[in-house]
Amino acid sequence: MSYSCPHCDEDFESEDEMKNHKYISHPDEIETVGKILTGIEGFDDLMETDSDSVSGVPEGSSILIEGGPGSGKTIFCLQNAANRIKEGDNVLFMSFEEPPHRLVQHMDAFGWEVEEYLENDQLRIKRYNALDIARSVEALLSEAKRELLIDVKPMLFPDNFEPDFVIIDSLTSIASAFSGEESRFRIYMEQLFRYLEQENITTFLIRETPTPTHIGAGGGGNEEAVSFLSDGIVAIYNAIDPSGERDRGIEIVKMRGEDFKSGIVEMEIKDGEGIVVDSDENIPGEYTLT
């Protein structure tokens, strides 16, 4: 079995060898990467570290949005979706968990009215079955060459719709559908990340983590390869102060090729507004993160 780097397509005999190699772009390969603002108050400031830097997420990047249950991962992504459609992007929300009408209800509750964008087909919220994807991969995978014989697009995106921004909720559901077939999950994810990069689609992939110690590694195993494949990792935490009061924090763990403010800063989910980040206020060290 060979392991292919998603950035340079070089093949390696082991996954460790692939992870440890360094890919250096040649000057004629380097292009200026555009940025897109999330529109979340305070969050974009985390990527504006000095007067010369430009805030925002690199356009065409694939970002893991990680955290425990109830931390605010889906709200973070829905708020991004609402902001991107206002900027003219075509947005696809791929749900493997909640039904579309419930996600629309969540958006309406925060005042992000999206009915107009659903009607003009600028926003699509589609429910998927992770087992269907796993079965398709199993049926179309060449056991001899260990190569995926299909493009991922027909398995993911609706016909006649070209998204600029995609949200996948969640990577955890997809991984569970490949239970016992971790190598196939890894191959599929390699193909998915490669396709998203080629099409320059900015993507947020939600991943649930059991504890804060799993941030950046998911549940271990082949999910660690997903952390390597991703361009960035944003972690959202439930935080409990010494008196038992609950709070939230957010942190940029990784953003390939970009400077960003390190550390966990305060985050709040406000009624009728959504997520607000205080980029100047770090979560105190005595808080317990969950």
C-alpha positions in Angstrom: 0.0 0.0 0.0 1.3 3.5 -0.9 0.6 6.8 0.8 0.3 9.9 -1.3 1.0 13.4 -0.1 -2.1 15.6 -0.8 0.1 18.7 -1.6 2.8 17.3 -3.9 1.4 13.9 -4.9 4.6 12.1 -4.0 4.1 8.5 -2.9 5.6 7.0 0.3 5.8 3.4 1.6 4.5 4.3 5.1 2.1 6.9 6.6 4.8 8.1 9.0 7.2 8.7 6.1 4.4 10.8 4.4 3.7 12.8 7.5 7.4 13.6 8.2 8.5 14.7 4.7 8.7 18.4 3.9 7.3 19.8 0.8 8.8 23.1 -0.4 7.1 25.0 -3.1 9.2 26.4 -5.9 9.0 30.1 -6.5 7.1 29.7 -9.7 4.6 27.6 -8.0 3.8 30.1 -5.3 0.5 32.0 -5.7 -1.0 34.7 -3.6 -3.7 33.2 -1.5 -6.9 35.3 -1.0 -8.6 35.5 2.4 -12.2 35.3 3.3 -13.7 36.8 6.5 -15.8 34.7 8.7 -17.8 37.7 9.8 -17.7 36.5 13.4 -16.9 39.4 15.6 -13.5 39.0 17.1 -12.5 35.8 15.5 -11.0 37.3 12.3 -8.9 39.5 14.6 -7.0 36.3 15.7 -5.5 36.1 12.3 -4.5 39.8 12.1 -1.3 39.6 14.2 0.3 42.9 13.0 -0.3 45.9 10.8 1.0 44.1 7.7 -1.1 40.9 8.1 -4.5 40.4 6.5 -7.2 38.8 8.6 -9.4 35.9 7.4 -9.3 32.3 6.5 -7.2 31.4 3.4 -9.5 30.9 0.5 -9.7 27.3 -0.7 -8.5 25.9 2.6 -10.0 22.9 4.5 -10.5 23.7 8.2 -11.4 21.3 11.0 -13.8 22.7 13.5 -13.3 20.6 16.6 -14.8 20.4 20.1 -16.9 18.5 22.5 -20.7 18.2 22.5 -22.6 21.5 22.9 -19.5 23.6 22.5 -20.9 25.6 19.5 -19.3 23.9 16.5 -22.4 23.8 14.3 -23.4 27.3 15.3 -19.9 28.6 14.3 -20.3 26.9 10.9 -23.9 28.1 10.4 -22.9 31.7 11.2 -20.1 31.4 8.6 -22.6 30.1 6.1 -25.0 33.0 6.7 -22.1 35.5 6.2 -20.8 33.8 3.1 -24.1 33.8 1.2 -24.4 37.5 2.0 -21.1 38.0 0.2 -22.4 36.2 -2.8 -20.9 32.7 -2.3 -22.8 29.5 -3.2 -22.9 27.5 0.1 -23.5 23.8 0.6 -24.2 22.5 4.1 -23.8 18.7 4.1 -25.5 17.3 7.2 -25.0 13.7 8.3 -26.9 14.3 11.6 -29.6 17.0 11.8 -32.4 17.3 9.2 -32.3 20.5 7.0 -35.4 22.1 8.5 -33.9 22.0 12.0 -30.7 23.7 10.8 -32.8 26.4 9.1 -34.6 26.8 12.4 -31.3 27.3 14.2 -30.3 30.0 11.7 -33.7 31.8 12.0 -33.4 31.8 15.8 -30.2 33.9 15.6 -31.8 36.2 13.0 -29.9 34.8 10.0 -32.8 34.7 7.6 -31.9 32.4 4.8 -35.2 31.5 3.1 -34.4 33.9 0.2 -31.1 32.2 -0.4 -32.7 28.8 -0.3 -35.3 29.8 -2.8 -32.7 31.3 -5.3 -30.5 28.2 -4.8 -27.6 30.1 -3.4 -27.7 28.0 -0.3 -28.3 24.3 -0.2 -28.7 22.2 3.0 -28.7 18.6 2.2 -28.9 15.5 4.4 -26.6 12.6 3.6 -26.2 9.0 4.9 -22.7 8.2 5.8 -23.3 4.5 5.3 -24.2 5.2 1.7 -20.8 6.7 1.1 -19.0 3.9 2.9 -20.8 1.3 0.8 -20.0 3.2 -2.4 -16.3 3.3 -1.5 -16.3 -0.4 -0.7 -18.0 -1.3 -4.0 -15.6 0.9 -6.1 -12.3 0.4 -4.4 -9.8 -1.7 -6.2 -8.4 -4.2 -3.7 -5.4 -4.9 -5.9 -4.2 -1.3 -6.4 -5.8 0.2 -3.3 -7.0 3.1 -5.5 -10.3 4.9 -5.4 -11.8 4.5 -8.9 -14.3 7.3 -8.7 -14.3 11.1 -8.2 -15.7 12.2 -4.9 -17.9 14.9 -6.5 -20.8 12.6 -7.6 -20.9 11.2 -4.1 -21.0 14.6 -2.4 -22.3 17.5 -4.3 -25.8 17.9 -5.8 -26.1 18.1 -9.6 -25.9 21.6 -11.2 -24.5 23.2 -8.1 -21.0 24.5 -7.8 -20.3 25.6 -4.2 -17.7 28.1 -3.1 -18.0 27.2 0.6 -18.9 23.8 2.0 -19.6 22.6 5.5 -19.5 18.9 6.4 -21.3 18.0 9.6 -19.8 15.8 10.7 -16.5 14.1 9.9 -17.2 12.0 13.0 -20.3 10.5 11.4 -18.4 9.6 8.2 -15.6 8.0 10.2 -18.0 5.8 12.2 -19.5 4.5 8.9 -16.1 3.2 8.0 -15.7 1.3 11.3 -13.3 -1.6 10.8 -12.3 -0.2 7.4 -9.9 2.5 8.5 -7.7 2.3 5.5 -10.6 2.9 3.2 -11.6 5.9 5.3 -8.1 7.3 5.0 -8.0 6.8 1.2 -11.4 8.4 0.8 -10.4 11.4 2.9 -7.2 11.8 0.9 -9.3 11.9 -2.3 -11.8 14.3 -0.7 -9.2 16.8 0.4 -7.4 16.6 -2.9 -10.7 17.4 -4.8 -11.6 20.3 -2.5 -8.1 21.8 -3.0 -8.2 21.4 -6.8 -11.6 23.1 -7.0 -10.5 25.9 -4.5 -13.5 25.2 -2.3 -13.2 26.6 1.2 -14.4 23.9 3.5 -15.2 23.6 7.2 -15.3 20.0 8.5 -16.9 19.5 12.0 -15.3 16.9 14.2 -16.4 16.0 17.7 -13.6 15.3 20.2 -14.1 13.2 23.3 -11.9 15.4 25.5 -9.6 18.5 25.0 -6.6 16.2 24.9 -7.9 14.8 21.6 -7.9 18.2 19.9 -5.9 17.9 16.7 -6.0 14.1 16.8 -9.7 13.3 16.8 -10.3 9.9 18.2 -6.9 8.7 17.3 -6.0 6.2 14.6 -6.6 7.2 11.0 -8.4 10.4 12.2 -4.9 11.7 13.0 -4.2 11.6 9.2 -7.2 13.9 8.7 -5.4 16.5 11.0 -2.4 16.3 8.8 -4.4 16.6 5.6 -6.3 19.7 6.9 -5.0 23.2 6.3 -6.2 24.5 9.7 -7.8 23.4 13.0 -10.1 25.6 15.1 -11.0 24.2 18.6 -14.0 25.3 20.5 -14.2 24.5 24.3 -16.7 24.4 27.1 -14.9 26.1 30.0 -15.8 25.9 33.7 -14.4 28.4 36.2 -13.5 27.4 39.8 -17.0 28.4 41.0 -18.7 26.1 38.5 -19.8 28.8 36.1 -19.8 27.7 32.5 -18.1 29.7 29.7 -16.7 29.0 26.3 -13.4 29.4 24.6 -12.0 29.2 21.1 -8.5 28.7 19.8 -6.8 28.5 16.4 -4.6 25.4 16.8 -3.2 25.3 13.2 -3.5 27.5 10.1 -1.0 26.4 7.5 1.2 29.2 6.2 -0.5 31.8 8.3 0.4 33.8 11.5 -2.3 33.8 14.2 -2.7 34.6 17.8 -2.0 31.6 20.0 -3.9 30.6 23.1 -7.6 30.1 24.1 -9.7 33.3 24.1 -13.2 33.9 25.4 -16.2 33.1 23.2 -19.8 33.8 23.8 -23.0 32.7 22.1 -25.5 35.6 22.2 -29.2 35.3 21.6 -30.2 36.9 18.3 -26.6 37.5 17.3 -24.6 34.3 17.4 -20.9 33.8 18.3 -18.9 36.7 19.6 -15.1 36.3 20.3 -13.1 38.5 22.6 -9.7 38.2 20.9 -8.0 40.2 23.7 -9.2 38.1 26.7 -7.6 34.7 27.3 -9.3 31.9 29.2 -7.7 31.8 32.7 -5.5 28.8 33.3 -7.5 27.7 36.3 -10.5 27.0 34.1 -11.4 23.4 33.4 -11.8 22.7 29.7 -14.3 20.1 28.4 
